[in-house]
Amino acid sequence: MRKSRLVILLILTAFVLVTGVFLGYFARLFVAAIRGPQFVNTPTVVQQVRTLSELVTVQYVMEKVIILEDIKWIAVLGESRVLMVAHGKVNAGIDLSQIGPGDITISGKSIKVTLPPAKIMDVYLDDSQTRVIERSTGLLRSFDKDLEQTARQNAVDDIRRSARYGGILKEADKRARLQLENLLRQMGFQEIEFKSK
Protein backbone atom coordinates (compact mmCIF):
# COMPACT_ATOMS: atom_id res chain seq x y z
CA MET A 1 0.00 0.00 0.00
CA ARG A 2 2.80 2.35 0.91
CA LYS A 3 4.57 1.60 -2.41
CA SER A 4 1.45 2.26 -4.43
CA ARG A 5 0.98 5.63 -2.67
CA LEU A 6 4.58 6.53 -3.47
CA VAL A 7 4.11 5.57 -7.15
CA ILE A 8 0.88 7.59 -7.38
CA LEU A 9 2.62 10.56 -5.71
CA LEU A 10 5.52 10.32 -8.18
CA ILE A 11 3.13 10.10 -11.14
CA LEU A 12 1.15 13.11 -9.88
CA THR A 13 4.36 15.08 -9.33
CA ALA A 14 5.59 14.25 -12.85
CA PHE A 15 2.18 15.17 -14.29
CA VAL A 16 2.20 18.53 -12.47
CA LEU A 17 5.76 19.26 -13.68
CA VAL A 18 4.99 18.38 -17.32
CA THR A 19 1.74 20.34 -17.23
CA GLY A 20 3.60 23.34 -15.74
CA VAL A 21 6.23 23.22 -18.48
CA PHE A 22 3.57 23.10 -21.22
CA LEU A 23 1.51 25.87 -19.61
CA GLY A 24 4.63 28.03 -19.23
CA TYR A 25 5.61 27.47 -22.86
CA PHE A 26 2.13 28.33 -24.19
CA ALA A 27 1.83 31.32 -21.83
CA ARG A 28 5.14 32.63 -23.21
CA LEU A 29 3.87 32.21 -26.80
CA PHE A 30 0.60 33.95 -25.90
CA VAL A 31 2.39 36.91 -24.28
CA ALA A 32 4.79 37.18 -27.26
CA ALA A 33 1.83 37.21 -29.68
CA ILE A 34 0.19 40.03 -27.74
CA ARG A 35 3.37 42.14 -27.47
CA GLY A 36 4.34 41.64 -31.13
CA PRO A 37 7.90 41.42 -32.45
CA GLN A 38 10.62 42.32 -29.99
CA PHE A 39 13.94 43.95 -30.86
CA VAL A 40 16.90 42.24 -29.22
CA ASN A 41 19.77 44.67 -28.79
CA THR A 42 23.08 42.96 -29.49
CA PRO A 43 26.52 44.61 -29.39
CA THR A 44 27.87 46.27 -32.54
CA VAL A 45 31.38 45.19 -33.47
CA VAL A 46 33.70 47.38 -35.58
CA GLN A 47 35.12 45.14 -38.31
CA GLN A 48 37.41 47.61 -40.05
CA VAL A 49 38.43 51.27 -39.91
CA ARG A 50 39.56 52.79 -43.21
CA THR A 51 40.80 56.22 -44.17
CA LEU A 52 38.78 57.68 -47.03
CA SER A 53 40.37 60.05 -49.51
CA GLU A 54 37.60 60.14 -52.06
CA LEU A 55 36.47 63.49 -53.38
CA VAL A 56 32.85 62.90 -54.38
CA THR A 57 31.91 65.70 -56.74
CA VAL A 58 28.64 64.65 -58.38
CA GLN A 59 25.59 62.55 -57.56
CA TYR A 60 23.00 61.32 -60.04
CA VAL A 61 19.56 60.44 -58.71
CA MET A 62 17.85 58.03 -61.08
CA GLU A 63 14.71 55.91 -61.31
CA LYS A 64 14.37 52.65 -63.18
CA VAL A 65 11.41 50.33 -63.67
CA ILE A 66 12.50 46.71 -63.28
CA ILE A 67 10.39 43.78 -64.47
CA LEU A 68 11.83 40.40 -63.55
CA GLU A 69 10.04 37.24 -64.65
CA ASP A 70 11.07 33.72 -63.76
CA ILE A 71 9.31 31.16 -65.96
CA LYS A 72 10.05 27.52 -65.19
CA TRP A 73 10.48 25.05 -68.04
CA ILE A 74 7.23 23.39 -67.11
CA ALA A 75 4.74 26.11 -68.11
CA VAL A 76 2.03 24.55 -65.98
CA LEU A 77 3.86 25.66 -62.84
CA GLY A 78 3.39 29.32 -63.80
CA GLU A 79 5.71 32.27 -63.49
CA SER A 80 7.02 34.34 -60.62
CA ARG A 81 7.15 38.05 -61.39
CA VAL A 82 8.34 41.23 -59.69
CA LEU A 83 7.58 44.75 -60.92
CA MET A 84 9.65 47.34 -59.08
CA VAL A 85 10.30 51.08 -59.30
CA ALA A 86 13.92 51.43 -58.20
CA HIS A 87 15.09 54.82 -56.94
CA GLY A 88 18.89 54.87 -57.02
CA LYS A 89 21.79 57.19 -56.33
CA VAL A 90 25.19 57.16 -58.04
CA ASN A 91 28.17 59.02 -56.56
CA ALA A 92 31.27 59.76 -58.61
CA GLY A 93 34.51 61.66 -58.08
CA ILE A 94 38.25 61.13 -57.84
CA ASP A 95 40.42 59.21 -55.39
CA LEU A 96 42.91 61.69 -53.95
CA SER A 97 45.06 58.88 -52.51
CA GLN A 98 46.21 58.12 -56.08
CA ILE A 99 47.96 61.51 -56.28
CA GLY A 100 51.62 60.99 -55.43
CA PRO A 101 54.47 63.45 -54.90
CA GLY A 102 55.50 63.11 -58.55
CA ASP A 103 52.03 64.25 -59.64
CA ILE A 104 52.44 67.75 -58.17
CA THR A 105 54.86 70.37 -59.51
CA ILE A 106 55.13 73.75 -57.77
CA SER A 107 57.00 76.75 -59.11
CA GLY A 108 56.38 79.96 -57.18
CA LYS A 109 52.68 80.79 -57.51
CA SER A 110 52.18 78.13 -60.22
CA ILE A 111 51.10 74.55 -59.63
CA LYS A 112 50.58 71.59 -61.97
CA VAL A 113 48.61 68.60 -60.72
CA THR A 114 48.15 65.26 -62.49
CA LEU A 115 44.76 63.92 -61.47
CA PRO A 116 43.62 60.28 -61.45
CA PRO A 117 40.64 59.45 -63.67
CA ALA A 118 37.18 59.98 -62.23
CA LYS A 119 35.36 56.86 -61.10
CA ILE A 120 32.02 55.78 -59.73
CA MET A 121 32.42 55.59 -55.97
CA ASP A 122 29.17 53.87 -55.07
CA VAL A 123 25.71 53.00 -56.33
CA TYR A 124 22.80 52.18 -54.06
CA LEU A 125 19.02 52.09 -53.92
CA ASP A 126 17.14 54.49 -51.68
CA ASP A 127 14.97 52.04 -49.74
CA SER A 128 12.56 54.77 -48.64
CA GLN A 129 11.61 55.47 -52.27
CA THR A 130 12.15 52.09 -53.95
CA ARG A 131 8.91 50.14 -54.05
CA VAL A 132 7.57 46.86 -55.36
CA ILE A 133 4.47 47.59 -57.44
CA GLU A 134 3.53 43.98 -58.16
CA ARG A 135 4.67 40.59 -56.94
CA SER A 136 3.06 37.43 -58.25
CA THR A 137 3.79 33.74 -57.91
CA GLY A 138 2.49 30.97 -60.16
CA LEU A 139 -0.35 28.84 -58.82
CA LEU A 140 1.77 25.71 -58.40
CA ARG A 141 5.01 27.47 -57.45
CA SER A 142 6.47 28.26 -54.07
CA PHE A 143 7.38 31.86 -53.26
CA ASP A 144 10.89 32.73 -54.53
CA LYS A 145 12.44 34.88 -51.81
CA ASP A 146 15.48 35.65 -53.97
CA LEU A 147 13.50 37.09 -56.89
CA GLU A 148 13.12 40.56 -55.33
CA GLN A 149 16.80 40.60 -54.30
CA THR A 150 17.77 39.70 -57.87
CA ALA A 151 15.53 42.52 -59.17
CA ARG A 152 17.24 44.97 -56.78
CA GLN A 153 20.70 43.87 -57.95
CA ASN A 154 19.63 44.21 -61.60
CA ALA A 155 18.38 47.72 -60.81
CA VAL A 156 21.72 48.71 -59.25
CA ASP A 157 23.62 47.35 -62.28
CA ASP A 158 21.31 49.14 -64.76
CA ILE A 159 21.49 52.43 -62.85
CA ARG A 160 25.31 52.24 -62.73
CA ARG A 161 25.43 51.56 -66.48
CA SER A 162 22.97 54.39 -67.25
CA ALA A 163 24.96 56.87 -65.16
CA ARG A 164 28.18 55.89 -66.93
CA TYR A 165 26.58 56.29 -70.37
CA GLY A 166 24.92 59.52 -69.19
CA GLY A 167 28.31 61.16 -68.65
CA ILE A 168 28.72 61.02 -64.89
CA LEU A 169 32.50 60.43 -65.12
CA LYS A 170 33.04 63.46 -67.34
CA GLU A 171 30.90 65.58 -65.03
CA ALA A 172 32.72 64.28 -61.93
CA ASP A 173 36.13 65.10 -63.46
CA LYS A 174 35.00 68.61 -64.44
CA ARG A 175 33.60 69.38 -60.99
CA ALA A 176 36.65 67.91 -59.22
CA ARG A 177 38.89 70.27 -61.19
CA LEU A 178 36.68 73.25 -60.27
CA GLN A 179 36.67 72.36 -56.57
CA LEU A 180 40.42 71.75 -56.46
CA GLU A 181 41.07 74.97 -58.38
CA ASN A 182 39.03 76.94 -55.83
CA LEU A 183 40.94 75.31 -52.97
CA LEU A 184 44.35 75.95 -54.58
CA ARG A 185 43.46 79.60 -55.28
CA GLN A 186 42.56 80.05 -51.61
CA MET A 187 46.01 78.64 -50.80
CA GLY A 188 47.58 81.44 -52.87
CA PHE A 189 48.31 79.79 -56.23
CA GLN A 190 47.58 81.97 -59.24
CA GLU A 191 48.39 79.66 -62.16
CA ILE A 192 46.80 76.23 -61.86
CA GLU A 193 47.07 73.47 -64.45
CA PHE A 194 45.51 70.02 -64.31
CA LYS A 195 46.56 66.98 -66.32
CA SER A 196 45.01 63.55 -66.52
CA LYS A 197 46.84 60.32 -65.73
PELIN-V294398 format. One record per helix or strand. SS is the DSSP state (H for helix, E for strand). FROM is the first residue (numbers start at 1). LEN is the number of residues. Records with the same first field share a line. If there is no record, write none. Layout:
SS=FROM-LEN  FROM-LEN
This chain:
H=2-34  75-3  96-3  101-3  146-20  168-19
E=54-18  79-17  104-4  110-6  119-7  131-6  191-6
